[in-house]
Amino acid sequence: MAITAMGIIKIINNNRYTKLGILMSITLASSLAVAGDWDLKPSLNLDETFTDNVELTPVSTTSSFVTQAIAGLDAEYSSSLTTLQWSGTRIYALYSHDSELNNDFRTLNANGQHFFWRNGPLVTASANVANISQNNANNEFADIVSGGTIEQKNYSTALQYNFGNSSYSVTSSVNYSITRAEDNIGDNNAFTAQLSSENGNTARHVYWQLNADYNKRKQLSTNNDGESYTVEALFGAITSWNLNPFVRYYDEDIQGTGVGQALNTTSSWGPGLRWLATPHIIIDLSYNFVADETVSDDYLDASIQWEPSARTSLILGYSQRFFGDSYNIDFKHKTKRLTNSITYDESLEVFDRNSYQEVTPDDLELVESNEFSLNKRFAWSSQLQLSRTSFGVSVSTNERTSLESNIVDDTFDANINVTRTSSPKSSFSLSARFNYSIYDKDNPEGSRQEDYYRTISANFTKNLASALSCNFTVQHVNRDSNIDRFSYNEVRAIINITKEF
């Protein structure tokens, strides 16, 4: 096992994942000394792609063969207190139409966790290296074949401690993360802390719920920082009826040196009533008085929790925050063959890679973001698994509003997939995807840009031997944009051969 561990560390150093090596070594060194099981899966991939429009232009298209030689390593380590997962690749790409584009790329997805003792504090570490689109306004589907990508690295380490008994439960965590991009846009260091607690099943007289989180992020290029926290607490009395009174308190604040405009927030509190409508339905309703009426009016807060079985759950919530009405949805349902999930949440972010500046009337340049944004995300996924065929549907949307400039960007994504297993060694799949993006939605006279992406693909997979497989893919992408130079059609034919060792 010592030779295997040293081999992995050597791979880390050769790929310049120095930060990950230090992080994982500190976190997991003690556990690697005890008995555990390693599972290593090296692999070699040859990916040959023909594209009839490698430069993604509306006219005068250029064809190319893009060859990707990929060396990969998947590794897992498991012991009574420790788990480690690693999946990394080194890619060398060659382009027939222009050899000056030839380059190497890296990907990595690694995470590990270690309990100090059974059911005790948990320390985690993770690292991710990916090639992402440099500018979504230019091409949201940018990849290694078409170009327009940059390497982004994310590292994080966290300490978690969850404890409790039949009377109470406490969940807590602190996390430190580092984000670095090849173009330095969005580089930041972040610290987050979370604490939650609630009563247990044996509570007879009082019940409570507490949720608190704190976030601070520092932007590297400017040393600006963004800071926010939220606290929501509920304390109530248990009665012999199905109506239980409570008092609710809520507070949040947003500030930072990079925030040019003060975002006014205020705390609130108010009486409420919990109705145990059935053994599986809980309804909370409270009237909340705000501390500063110049910021907000008094408001109602409501939530519904429904859990008829271990396979089905629904949470609905309505409240008010400094930006107005706020909603949340979390629905899960699972049967033997069907799995459904619906979520909706609203979150604040700062120093991300989603701010653009108009250079010319038809050119949006990605720039550093110095303001908070409100992101309203909806996601629905459904999966039907039959004996040899599976059907999948997924839909997601995001409305991003810059809280100071009030610029609104919307995205919509829908995907349908059908997979048929024709034999133990082969399968066939068809998929159709639609993506819509609009930038600066509410300003038709400004840098408004609308893009429609339509993708259809077919894939055939064949296992040639126990550790040898082959994939054939045909894909067509159509992009329509109100910026003429961004519209294009592309057809790809892809052959991939993978050998595992």
C-alpha positions in Angstrom: 0.0 0.0 0.0 2.9 2.3 0.6 4.0 2.0 -3.0 0.5 2.8 -4.2 0.1 5.8 -2.0 3.5 7.2 -3.2 2.4 6.6 -6.8 -0.6 8.7 -6.3 1.4 11.5 -4.7 3.8 11.4 -7.6 0.9 11.8 -10.0 -0.2 14.8 -8.0 3.2 16.5 -8.2 3.6 15.7 -11.9 0.3 17.4 -12.7 1.2 20.4 -10.4 -1.7 19.7 -8.0 0.5 20.9 -5.2 -2.3 22.4 -3.2 -4.4 19.3 -3.4 -1.4 17.1 -2.3 -0.8 19.2 0.8 -4.5 19.4 1.6 -5.1 15.6 1.2 -1.9 14.7 3.0 -2.7 16.8 6.1 -6.3 15.6 6.1 -5.8 11.9 5.5 -2.3 11.1 6.6 -3.3 9.5 9.9 -5.9 7.2 8.3 -3.6 5.9 5.5 -1.5 4.3 8.1 -4.2 2.0 9.2 -5.8 -0.9 7.4 -7.8 0.0 4.4 -8.7 -1.0 0.8 -7.4 0.6 -2.3 -9.1 0.3 -5.7 -7.0 1.7 -8.6 -8.3 1.9 -12.2 -5.8 3.4 -14.7 -7.2 3.9 -18.2 -6.2 5.1 -21.7 -8.6 6.8 -24.0 -8.4 7.7 -27.7 -11.0 10.2 -28.8 -11.3 11.0 -32.5 -13.7 13.8 -33.4 -14.7 15.1 -36.9 -16.4 18.5 -36.9 -17.6 20.3 -40.0 -17.4 23.7 -38.3 -14.6 23.8 -35.8 -14.5 27.6 -35.6 -18.3 27.8 -35.2 -18.8 30.4 -37.8 -22.1 31.2 -39.7 -20.4 31.1 -43.1 -17.0 29.9 -44.6 -16.9 26.9 -42.2 -13.7 25.0 -41.5 -13.6 21.2 -41.0 -11.2 19.5 -38.7 -10.2 16.2 -37.1 -9.5 16.6 -33.4 -7.6 13.8 -31.7 -7.6 13.6 -27.9 -5.2 11.2 -26.2 -6.3 10.8 -22.6 -4.6 9.1 -19.7 -6.8 8.7 -16.7 -6.8 7.4 -13.1 -9.7 6.5 -10.9 -8.9 5.6 -7.3 -10.9 4.8 -4.2 -9.7 4.2 -0.7 -11.9 3.0 2.1 -11.4 2.2 5.8 -13.5 2.2 8.9 -13.0 6.0 9.4 -11.8 7.3 6.0 -12.8 7.4 2.4 -11.0 8.9 -0.6 -12.2 9.2 -4.2 -10.1 10.4 -7.1 -10.8 10.8 -10.8 -8.3 12.6 -12.9 -7.3 12.8 -16.6 -4.5 14.3 -18.6 -5.5 15.2 -22.2 -3.4 16.0 -25.2 -5.4 17.4 -28.1 -4.2 17.7 -31.8 -6.1 19.8 -34.4 -5.7 18.9 -38.1 -6.7 22.3 -39.4 -4.2 24.2 -37.2 -1.3 22.5 -35.4 -0.5 25.7 -33.4 -3.7 25.0 -31.3 -2.3 21.6 -30.1 -2.3 21.7 -26.3 -2.7 19.7 -23.2 -5.5 19.9 -20.6 -6.3 18.5 -17.2 -9.4 17.5 -15.3 -9.8 16.4 -11.7 -12.5 15.5 -9.3 -11.2 14.4 -5.9 -12.7 14.3 -2.4 -11.9 12.7 0.9 -13.3 12.5 4.4 -12.0 11.3 7.8 -13.8 10.8 11.1 -11.7 11.4 14.1 -13.7 8.7 15.8 -16.8 6.8 15.0 -19.7 9.3 14.8 -17.3 12.1 15.8 -16.1 15.2 14.1 -15.6 14.9 10.3 -12.9 16.6 8.3 -13.3 16.8 4.5 -11.2 17.9 1.6 -12.0 18.3 -2.1 -10.4 19.5 -5.3 -11.8 20.1 -8.8 -10.1 21.1 -12.0 -12.2 21.7 -15.1 -12.1 23.3 -18.5 -15.1 25.7 -18.5 -16.4 28.2 -21.1 -14.3 31.4 -20.9 -17.3 33.5 -21.9 -20.8 32.1 -21.9 -22.1 35.0 -24.0 -19.6 34.0 -26.8 -20.4 30.3 -26.5 -22.1 28.6 -23.6 -21.2 25.1 -25.0 -17.4 25.8 -25.4 -15.3 22.7 -25.1 -11.8 21.4 -26.0 -12.8 20.6 -29.6 -14.2 24.1 -30.4 -11.9 26.0 -28.1 -12.8 29.0 -26.0 -12.2 27.3 -22.6 -10.1 28.1 -19.6 -8.9 26.0 -16.7 -10.6 26.7 -13.4 -9.5 25.2 -10.0 -11.5 24.8 -6.8 -10.1 23.6 -3.5 -11.9 23.3 -0.2 -11.5 21.8 3.2 -14.2 21.7 5.9 -14.8 20.5 9.5 -18.2 19.1 10.4 -19.6 17.9 13.7 -23.1 16.5 14.0 -24.4 15.2 17.3 -27.6 14.7 19.3 -30.0 12.1 20.7 -33.7 11.5 20.9 -34.1 14.9 22.7 -32.2 17.2 20.3 -29.9 17.3 17.3 -27.1 19.7 16.3 -25.5 20.1 12.9 -22.4 22.4 12.4 -19.7 23.0 9.9 -17.0 25.4 8.8 -15.5 25.5 5.3 -12.7 27.3 3.6 -12.5 27.3 -0.2 -10.2 28.7 -2.9 -11.2 29.4 -6.5 -8.7 30.2 -9.3 -9.2 30.7 -13.0 -6.8 30.8 -15.8 -7.9 34.4 -16.7 -8.0 35.4 -13.0 -11.7 36.5 -13.3 -13.7 35.3 -10.3 -10.6 34.4 -8.2 -11.6 34.4 -4.6 -11.1 32.9 -1.1 -14.2 32.1 0.8 -15.1 31.1 4.4 -18.6 29.7 5.4 -20.0 28.6 8.7 -23.3 26.9 9.4 -25.2 25.9 12.5 -28.6 24.3 12.9 -30.5 22.6 15.8 -33.9 21.3 16.5 -35.7 19.3 19.1 -36.0 15.5 19.0 -38.9 13.1 19.0 -39.1 12.9 22.8 -39.8 16.6 23.3 -43.0 17.0 25.5 -43.2 20.6 26.5 -41.2 22.8 24.1 -39.9 22.6 20.5 -37.4 24.7 18.6 -35.7 25.1 15.2 -32.5 27.2 14.6 -30.7 27.8 11.3 -27.8 30.2 11.0 -25.2 30.6 8.3 -22.3 33.1 7.7 -20.4 33.7 4.4 -17.4 35.8 3.6 -15.7 36.0 0.3 -12.6 38.0 -0.7 -11.8 38.9 -4.3 -8.2 38.5 -5.1 -7.8 41.1 -7.9 -9.2 44.0 -5.8 -9.1 42.8 -2.2 -12.8 43.6 -2.0 -14.8 41.4 0.3 -18.5 40.5 0.5 -20.0 39.3 3.7 -23.5 38.0 4.6 -25.3 36.1 7.3 -28.8 34.9 8.1 -30.4 33.7 11.3 -33.8 32.1 11.6 -35.0 30.8 15.0 -38.4 29.4 16.1 -39.3 28.5 19.7 -42.7 27.1 20.7 -44.8 25.3 23.3 -46.3 21.8 22.8 -49.9 21.5 23.8 -52.3 18.6 24.1 -54.1 19.9 21.0 -53.0 20.0 17.4 -52.3 23.8 17.6 -48.9 24.8 19.0 -48.0 28.5 19.4 -44.4 29.7 18.7 -42.4 32.9 18.3 -40.2 33.3 15.2 -37.1 35.5 14.8 -35.3 36.3 11.5 -32.3 38.5 10.7 -29.9 38.9 7.8 -27.3 41.4 6.8 -25.2 42.0 3.7 -22.1 44.2 3.5 -18.6 44.4 2.0 -16.0 46.8 0.7 -16.8 45.9 -2.9 -20.5 46.8 -2.5 -21.0 50.3 -3.8 -24.6 50.6 -2.8 -25.9 49.8 0.7 -28.4 46.9 0.6 -30.8 47.7 3.4 -31.8 44.8 5.6 -33.7 44.5 8.9 -34.5 42.0 11.5 -38.1 40.8 12.3 -40.0 38.8 14.9 -43.5 37.7 15.4 -46.0 35.2 16.9 -47.1 32.1 15.0 -49.1 29.0 15.2 -48.2 25.4 14.2 -51.0 23.2 13.0 -50.5 19.4 13.0 -53.2 18.9 10.3 -52.4 15.1 10.1 -49.6 12.9 11.5 -47.8 13.7 8.2 -48.6 17.3 7.5 -47.2 20.3 9.5 -48.3 23.9 8.7 -46.6 26.9 10.2 -48.0 30.5 10.0 -46.6 33.6 11.7 -47.0 37.4 11.5 -43.7 39.2 11.6 -43.0 42.7 12.8 -39.9 44.4 11.2 -37.5 46.4 13.2 -37.1 49.1 10.5 -40.3 49.9 8.7 -38.5 52.1 6.2 -36.9 48.9 4.8 -39.9 46.6 4.7 -43.5 46.3 5.8 -44.7 43.7 8.4 -45.3 40.4 6.6 -46.6 36.8 6.8 -44.3 33.8 6.9 -45.8 30.3 6.0 -44.4 26.8 5.5 -45.9 23.4 4.8 -44.1 20.1 5.4 -45.7 16.9 4.1 -44.1 13.5 4.4 -46.6 10.7 3.8 -43.9 8.0 3.5 -40.1 7.5 3.4 -40.2 7.7 -0.4 -42.2 11.0 -0.6 -41.6 14.5 0.9 -42.7 18.0 0.1 -41.6 21.4 1.6 -43.2 24.6 0.6 -42.2 28.0 2.0 -43.2 31.7 1.6 -41.6 34.7 3.4 -40.2 38.1 2.7 -36.6 39.3 2.6 -35.0 42.6 1.8 -35.4 42.1 -1.9 -39.2 41.2 -1.7 -41.2 38.0 -1.7 -39.3 34.8 -1.2 -40.3 31.2 -2.0 -38.8 27.8 -1.7 -39.8 24.3 -2.9 -38.3 20.9 -2.2 -40.2 17.8 -3.6 -39.0 14.3 -3.8 -40.9 11.1 -4.8 -39.5 7.7 -5.6 -41.1 4.4 -6.6 -39.6 1.2 -7.8 -39.2 2.5 -11.3 -39.9 6.3 -11.2 -37.9 9.0 -9.5 -39.0 12.7 -9.4 -37.4 15.7 -7.9 -38.4 19.4 -8.0 -36.5 22.2 -6.2 -36.7 26.0 -6.2 -34.4 28.2 -4.1 -33.2 31.8 -3.9 -29.6 32.6 -3.0 -27.1 35.5 -2.9 -23.7 35.3 -4.6 -20.8 37.6 -5.0 -17.6 37.7 -7.1 -18.8 35.1 -9.7 -18.1 34.7 -13.4 -21.5 36.0 -14.6 -21.0 39.8 -15.1 -20.6 41.3 -18.5 -19.7 44.7 -20.0 -20.8 46.0 -23.3 -17.7 46.7 -25.5 -19.5 47.3 -28.7 -23.3 46.9 -29.5 -22.7 43.3 -30.4 -20.0 42.3 -28.0 -20.3 41.4 -24.3 -17.0 41.1 -22.4 -16.7 39.0 -19.2 -15.6 41.3 -16.4 -15.0 41.0 -12.6 -18.1 41.2 -10.6 -18.1 43.6 -7.6 -21.7 43.3 -6.5 -24.1 40.8 -5.0 -26.5 39.0 -7.3 -29.8 37.3 -6.5 -30.1 33.9 -8.1 -33.6 32.2 -8.4 -33.1 28.6 -9.5 -35.7 26.0 -10.4 -34.9 22.4 -11.3 -37.0 19.4 -12.2 -35.8 15.9 -13.0 -37.7 12.7 -13.7 -36.3 9.3 -14.4 -38.2 6.2 -15.5 -36.3 2.9 -15.4 -37.8 -0.1 -17.2 -36.2 -3.5 -17.5 -34.0 -2.5 -20.5 -35.0 1.1 -21.3 -34.7 4.3 -19.3 -36.3 7.7 -20.0 -35.0 10.9 -18.5 -36.3 14.5 -18.5 -34.7 17.5 -16.8 -35.6 21.1 -16.8 -33.7 24.0 -15.1 -33.9 27.8 -15.0 -32.0 30.6 -13.4 -32.9 34.2 -13.1 -29.8 36.2 -12.0 -30.4 39.8 -10.9 -27.5 42.2 -10.0 -28.7 43.9 -6.9 -27.0 47.3 -7.7 -27.1 47.6 -11.4 -30.4 45.7 -11.7 -29.2 43.8 -14.8 -31.2 40.6 -15.2 -29.9 37.5 -17.1 -32.1 34.5 -17.6 -31.2 30.9 -18.6 -33.4 27.9 -19.4 -32.3 24.4 -20.1 -34.3 21.3 -21.0 -33.1 17.8 -21.8 -34.8 14.6 -22.9 -32.9 11.3 -23.0 -33.8 7.7 -23.9 -31.4 4.8 -23.3 -31.9 1.2 -24.5 -29.8 -1.7 -23.4 -29.9 -4.0 -26.4 -27.6 -6.6 -24.9 -25.3 -7.1 -21.8 -22.5 -5.6 -23.9 -24.2 -2.8 -25.9 -26.5 0.1 -25.4 -28.0 2.9 -27.6 -29.2 6.4 -26.5 -30.9 9.4 -28.1 -31.0 12.8 -26.5 -32.4 16.2 -27.4 -31.5 19.4 -25.6 -32.8 23.0 -25.7 -31.0 25.9 -24.1 -32.1 29.6 -24.0 -30.1 32.5 -22.6 -30.9 36.2 -22.5 -28.5 38.9 -21.2 -29.6 42.3 -19.9 -33.2 41.1 -20.3 -35.0 44.2 -19.1 -33.0 46.7 -21.2 -33.9 46.3 -25.0 -31.8 49.5 -25.8 -28.7 48.1 -24.0 -26.5 45.1 -24.5 -29.4 42.7 -24.8 -28.4 39.3 -26.3 -30.6 36.3 -26.9 -29.3 32.8 -27.8 -31.1 29.6 -28.7 -29.2 26.3 -28.7 -30.7 23.1 -30.1 -28.8 19.8 -29.8 -29.6 16.4 -31.0 -27.3 13.4 -30.4 -27.2 9.7 -30.8 -24.7 7.4 -29.0 -23.9 3.7 -29.3 -21.7 2.0 -26.7 -20.1 -1.5 -27.2 -18.1 -3.4 -24.7 -15.5 -5.2 -26.8 -13.9 -7.0 -23.9 -13.9 -7.0 -20.1 -11.8 -3.8 -19.9 -12.2 -2.5 -23.5 -15.1 -0.4 -24.7 -16.0 1.7 -27.7 -18.4 4.7 -28.2 -19.8 6.1 -31.4 -21.6 9.5 -31.2 -23.2 11.7 -33.8 -24.3 15.2 -32.7 -25.8 18.2 -34.4 -25.8 21.7 -32.7 -27.7 24.7 -34.0 -27.3 28.1 -32.4 -29.5 31.1 -33.3 -28.5 34.5 -31.9 -29.6 38.0 -32.4 -25.9 38.7 -32.9 -25.3 37.3 -36.4 -21.7 36.3 -35.9 -22.7 33.9 -33.0 -25.2 31.9 -35.1 -23.8 28.5 -36.4 -24.6 24.9 -37.3 -22.2 22.1 -36.4 -22.2 18.4 -37.0 -19.8 16.1 -35.1 -18.9 12.4 -35.5 -17.0 11.0 -32.5 -15.3 7.6 -32.0 -13.9 6.9 -28.5 -12.0 3.8 -27.4 -11.3 3.2 -23.7 -8.9 0.7 -22.2 -8.9 0.1 -18.5 -6.1 -1.7 -16.6 
